[in-house]
Amino acid sequence: MKVIETRIDPRSDGFATNSAAYHELVDVLRERQQVVLDGGPGRERAIERHLDRGKIMVRDRIDCVIDSGTPFLELSTLSGFGQYDDGAPGAGIVTGIGLVHGVPYMFIANDATVKGGSLLPTSIKKHVRAQDIALENGIGVIYLVDSGGAFLPLQDEVFPDKDHFGGSFYRQARMSAAGLPQLSVVLGGCTAGGAYVPALSDEVIMVDGIGRIYLGGPPIVKAALGEIVEPDDLGGAVLHTRTSGVSDELAHTEREAYGRLRELCLATNQRRVGEGPGWLDVIDPEPPRYPAEEIYGIISADDRIPFDSTEIIARLVDASRFSPFKPEWGESIVCGFARIWGHLVGVIANQGIIFNEEALKTTHFIELCEQRRVPLLFLQNTSGYMVGKESEARGIAKDGAKMVYAVANATVPKFTVLIGGAYGAGNYGMCGRGFNPRFLFSWPNSRCATMAANTAQTVLVDIRLAGMKGAQTTEEEIAALRKEVADQYETQSDPYYGTSRIWDDGLIDPVHTRDALGLCLALSARQDAPAPGPGLVYRM
Ligand code: COA
């Protein structure tokens, strides 16, 4: 593979302008993440109460469990952002991947300082998404349970439907049966729905004095049966470990529980990261030849000006080496082979609009990767498939459909990063959320919507005016309508809007992308080979 020769001049004015603008985006991202890491705005009282009870903060709990000095890939840190009156930082639940004795585990940890750790609609979505990631990537789950169960005022949005609370229990039981360890430490009052998470686990540790499990808490028992009972007598660690057997181990402190949990992990018989059946070609990694920070200066501050995705690839892949596929045909999509942290990967990156040639080239490339069992990385930056008379006459709908078909049916691991625009069916053809990439991350400059705000205001206003069938409309009314539509599209395509609703697995700094993808690829490499797909390569 040849080294990509950069054409970027880091001393140019354009680079400086872009870089300054991107630094502002990254500053906002870090600020907003820090607010969540600090426990969220206005949460001092709840945090104080939590600490006064001798309890450890949720992220510190995870730190107590994972191997010291190893990173934790936190997912969807900004979920819940701007929702629930900004009162649910991280949607009250922390999920992410960390190592215990070198074995990767998914952590699902309630933040009891947010609504008593109860699960809001976004929290349950995050919980279920973490379980789906665990199942697909073949990793066990550690539940640090400190939860009041379903968030009762919104019970219709968390209880009855397929991927609601019931779906999380279903996944837990299925993962356990699939040999993926389900381990719980009980750290708070786990009532009703919250009680079933430990009850459905393979092994359970309860912490005396703070951990409680009951299907109905003392107030419910009093109301239903007239019994007055202390919380620990109803569902404390001693009762459940020595009498009911709901818990397997009793720990006197949180730290003792985490030490014991690490011991339990020694006997789960799971592959470590770096161990695997060898279906994926992995060699020693090399850092990219160009600094990742240069990505800030490459992405245009003005999103109407395109940027060269090959320059982005050069800053993500090992030694900046890349072997392009069909480089002189269908040039608005770059396809080719590279390595990330030593793992062979097929990269597909947009350079703008997708035309017929690009759709066909990408389909051909996906087939190649599928036949060779090479994971796929999609770097999305497109306004969608080409529209217009010429394009329609050339059958863009059917060529785009081939690409969509190939993406949907590829069985190799797929990963997606939104590095710019993610508009229209282009988002689907480039393995958007609906196409189940194993992980999907967004950059703070990205935008995801059916179409860009400036296009939407024209299209939607024209549709509305046509619907009014010639009724008198003033210029001011039309301008107000345009503004309303543009504002709606601006708001909803904002990456914070999307990450808040778990349309991605996290909004990340471009500089961290290579490491995140390296872990994702390493998870795939430790699994058995993906089931063979059709394995056919049709020349397009
Ligand atoms: N739904 C909605 N809000 C809940 C909740 C739930 N299931 N569980 C707790 N909360 C809220 C409380 O109303 C309180 O809100 P506030 O801060 O606005 O006053 C906050 O979370 C903290 O709860 P609090 O009871 O003060 O904290 P605690 O640490 O003493 O007790 C629990 C935590 C979870 C043990 C306790 O709140 C509880 O038992 N909740 C009810 C659980 C339940 O019945 N769940 C049924 C689910 S199917």
Boltz pocket constraint, residues with backbone or C-beta under 6 A from the ligand:
constraints:
  - pocket:
      binder: B
      contacts: [[A, 112], [A, 114], [A, 115], [A, 116], [A, 117], [A, 118], [A, 147], [A, 148], [A, 149], [A, 150], [A, 151], [A, 152], [A, 153], [A, 188], [A, 189], [A, 190], [A, 191], [A, 192], [A, 193], [A, 194], [A, 217]]
      max_distance: 6.0
